[in-house]
Amino acid sequence: MSPEPPASHPFDLAGAFLKRQEKLSSDLGIGDISTHPGTRGDDTELNWIHMLQEFLPRRYGVSQAFVVDADGQQSDQIDLVVHDRHFSPLLFEVGNACYIPAESVYAAFEIKQHLDKHHLEYAAEKIATVRSLHRTTAPVPHAGGTYDPIAPRRIIGGILARRSNWNPPFGDKFERCLRDLDDRGFETMTWGLDIGCTVEHGGFAVQRDADARTMVSVDRSEPNVALIYFVLRLLKQLQAVGSAPAIDYDAYLRSVPSERQR
């Protein structure tokens, strides 16, 4: 008779998540947001980049950056870009500005002090400048042959803020604005937002049809778990994106002056 497996021990998963929420708020640069919302001034810079660098797996880089493509086009400057860390280069650093190839981008975020209709539209417009860039893809050699090029997946778009100015924070007017943004770029899906967080009022995540990518519903969190909800939802969306496509370096090489002159 095989021995009985050792007994498992209880683990307070809910309590662990709340502790993680406290750590995330500390990394973000604020105090107890659930108990004392708004106690810091609007001039306080919430350090979203640092917080996500601490939390996300090391395969992801987090930077403020411009995004560029092999056709010589670039996006607006994006407040926070989640990009491939291991296999994609940081093409250029000029002063404090980073330039990241479009193929390596997983997600793009705009950061604001508060959430309203104007800022949602502004964030969607800036993220559309990233999604509209050309992304190459290339086959990947391996020991047994070659993997076919993968089609680039839609880049996640979101907004991060201290609070929401809507009342209620994520009510019908907010959801209507999200749907209107989807409709602006319906055929190419360049405008819609997918996820966001306001540290005083909660987070939101758009649930989309797996094939058509159209909006099905909007999920919301309670304020006291805004950050842990946001990062877990972001991880789920990043998981769905999978790996970044392999860059076709020949396409970029054609922009090198010595190659162009041959």
C-alpha positions in Angstrom: 0.0 0.0 0.0 1.4 3.4 -1.0 1.8 5.9 1.8 -0.7 8.6 2.3 0.5 11.9 0.7 1.6 14.5 3.3 -1.2 16.8 4.5 -1.3 20.2 2.9 -1.2 23.4 5.0 -3.7 26.2 4.6 -2.5 29.4 2.9 -4.3 32.7 3.3 -4.4 33.7 -0.4 -6.7 36.6 0.2 -4.5 38.0 2.9 -1.4 37.5 0.7 -3.1 39.5 -2.1 -3.9 42.3 0.3 -0.3 42.4 1.5 0.8 42.5 -2.1 -1.6 45.4 -2.7 0.2 47.3 0.1 3.5 46.6 -1.5 2.3 47.8 -4.9 1.0 51.0 -3.4 4.4 51.5 -1.7 6.2 50.9 -5.0 3.8 53.4 -6.6 4.9 56.1 -4.2 1.7 56.6 -2.1 0.5 55.6 1.3 -2.7 53.7 2.3 -4.8 54.6 -0.7 -7.8 52.6 0.5 -8.1 54.4 3.8 -6.9 57.9 3.0 -7.6 58.6 -0.7 -6.5 62.0 -2.0 -4.3 62.8 1.0 -1.4 63.7 -1.3 -1.4 66.6 -3.7 -2.0 66.3 -7.4 1.6 67.3 -8.0 2.7 63.9 -6.7 4.1 61.8 -9.5 2.9 58.2 -9.1 5.8 55.9 -10.2 3.9 53.5 -12.4 7.0 52.5 -14.3 8.9 51.5 -11.1 5.9 49.7 -9.8 5.4 47.6 -12.9 9.2 47.0 -13.2 9.1 45.5 -9.7 6.1 43.3 -10.4 6.1 42.0 -14.0 8.2 39.0 -14.9 11.7 39.8 -16.1 10.9 39.0 -19.7 9.1 42.4 -19.8 10.8 45.8 -19.9 8.9 48.9 -18.8 9.9 52.3 -20.2 8.8 55.7 -21.3 9.5 55.6 -25.0 8.9 56.5 -28.6 8.0 53.5 -30.8 9.5 53.2 -34.3 9.1 50.9 -37.3 11.2 49.7 -40.2 9.5 52.2 -42.5 10.9 55.1 -40.6 7.7 56.1 -38.8 7.4 56.8 -35.1 4.6 57.1 -32.5 3.9 59.9 -30.1 6.0 59.7 -26.9 4.2 57.1 -24.8 4.2 57.4 -21.0 4.6 53.7 -20.3 5.5 50.9 -22.8 5.6 47.3 -21.8 8.0 45.7 -24.2 10.1 42.6 -24.9 13.2 42.5 -22.7 15.1 39.5 -23.8 15.0 39.2 -27.6 14.3 42.7 -28.9 16.9 45.6 -28.9 16.4 49.0 -27.5 17.2 50.7 -30.8 18.3 54.1 -29.7 18.7 56.2 -26.6 19.0 59.9 -27.3 19.3 62.0 -24.1 16.5 60.7 -21.9 14.4 59.4 -24.8 14.2 55.7 -25.7 13.2 54.4 -29.1 11.8 50.9 -29.2 11.0 48.8 -32.3 7.2 48.3 -32.8 7.6 44.5 -33.0 8.7 44.4 -29.3 5.7 46.3 -27.9 3.2 44.4 -25.8 1.3 47.3 -24.2 1.1 51.1 -24.2 -0.3 53.3 -21.4 -1.0 56.9 -20.9 -0.7 58.3 -17.4 -2.9 61.1 -16.1 -3.8 62.5 -12.7 -7.5 61.8 -13.3 -9.8 59.9 -15.6 -12.4 61.7 -17.7 -13.8 61.6 -21.3 -11.1 63.9 -22.6 -8.3 61.9 -21.1 -9.7 58.6 -22.3 -9.9 59.9 -25.9 -6.4 61.5 -25.6 -5.0 58.1 -24.4 -6.7 56.2 -27.2 -5.4 58.6 -29.8 -1.8 58.3 -28.5 -2.0 54.5 -28.4 -3.4 54.5 -31.9 -0.1 56.1 -33.1 1.7 52.9 -31.8 -0.8 50.4 -33.2 -0.7 52.0 -36.7 3.0 51.4 -37.1 4.2 48.6 -39.3 5.4 45.5 -37.5 7.6 43.0 -39.3 7.8 39.3 -38.5 10.3 36.6 -39.4 10.8 32.8 -39.2 12.6 31.5 -36.1 15.3 28.8 -36.6 15.4 26.0 -34.0 17.2 22.6 -33.7 14.6 20.7 -35.7 14.0 23.3 -38.4 12.2 26.6 -38.5 9.1 28.0 -36.9 6.9 30.0 -39.3 6.6 33.7 -38.7 3.8 34.6 -36.3 1.3 37.3 -36.9 1.7 40.3 -34.6 -1.1 40.4 -32.0 -3.0 43.5 -31.1 -1.1 45.8 -28.8 -2.8 46.2 -25.4 -3.8 49.8 -24.7 -4.6 51.4 -21.3 -4.7 54.4 -19.0 -3.4 54.9 -15.5 -4.6 57.6 -13.1 -5.0 58.6 -9.5 -8.8 58.9 -9.6 -11.8 58.9 -11.8 -13.8 62.1 -12.3 -16.9 60.2 -13.4 -19.8 59.6 -10.9 -20.0 56.7 -10.6 -16.3 56.1 -11.5 -16.9 53.4 -14.0 -20.6 53.7 -14.8 -22.7 53.8 -18.0 -21.1 57.1 -19.3 -17.6 55.7 -18.9 -18.5 52.4 -20.7 -20.2 54.3 -23.5 -17.0 56.3 -24.0 -15.0 53.0 -24.3 -17.5 51.7 -26.9 -17.3 54.9 -28.9 -13.5 54.6 -29.0 -13.8 51.0 -30.3 -16.1 52.3 -33.0 -13.6 54.9 -34.2 -11.2 52.2 -35.3 -13.6 49.3 -35.8 -12.0 47.8 -38.9 -8.4 48.0 -37.7 -9.0 48.0 -33.9 -6.4 50.8 -33.5 -8.4 53.0 -31.1 -9.9 51.0 -28.3 -8.7 50.8 -24.8 -8.4 47.4 -22.9 -7.4 48.1 -19.3 -6.8 50.8 -16.7 -6.4 51.7 -13.1 -7.3 54.6 -10.8 -5.7 54.0 -7.4 -8.6 55.8 -5.5 -11.5 54.2 -7.4 -10.5 50.8 -8.8 -9.4 49.2 -12.0 -11.2 48.1 -15.1 -10.6 45.5 -17.8 -12.4 45.2 -21.1 -13.6 41.6 -22.0 -13.4 41.0 -25.7 -14.6 38.4 -28.1 -11.6 36.0 -28.7 -11.9 36.1 -32.5 -13.4 39.5 -33.5 -11.8 41.3 -30.6 -15.0 43.4 -30.2 -16.0 44.5 -26.7 -18.3 42.2 -24.8 -18.3 43.7 -21.3 -16.3 45.8 -18.9 -15.1 44.3 -15.6 -14.5 46.6 -12.6 -12.7 46.2 -9.2 -13.3 47.6 -5.8 -11.0 50.5 -4.8 -9.2 48.7 -2.0 -7.8 46.1 -4.4 -7.3 48.4 -7.4 -3.6 47.7 -7.9 -3.5 44.0 -7.4 -6.6 43.7 -9.7 -4.9 45.8 -12.4 -1.6 43.9 -12.4 -3.3 40.5 -12.4 -5.6 41.5 -15.2 -2.6 42.9 -17.1 -0.8 39.6 -16.7 -3.8 37.8 -18.1 -3.9 40.1 -21.1 -0.2 39.8 -21.7 -0.5 36.0 -21.5 -3.1 36.1 -24.2 -0.7 38.2 -26.4 2.0 35.5 -26.1 5.5 36.2 -27.5 6.5 39.2 -29.5 7.1 38.4 -33.2 10.7 37.9 -34.3 12.0 41.1 -36.0 12.9 41.0 -39.6 16.2 42.8 -39.2 16.7 43.0 -43.0 13.8 45.4 -43.1 15.6 47.7 -40.6 18.9 47.2 -42.3 17.5 48.8 -45.5 17.4 52.1 -43.5 21.1 52.0 -42.8 22.8 54.6 -45.1 25.6 52.3 -46.2 23.2 49.6 -47.2 20.9 52.1 -49.1 23.8 53.3 -51.2 24.7 49.8 -52.5 
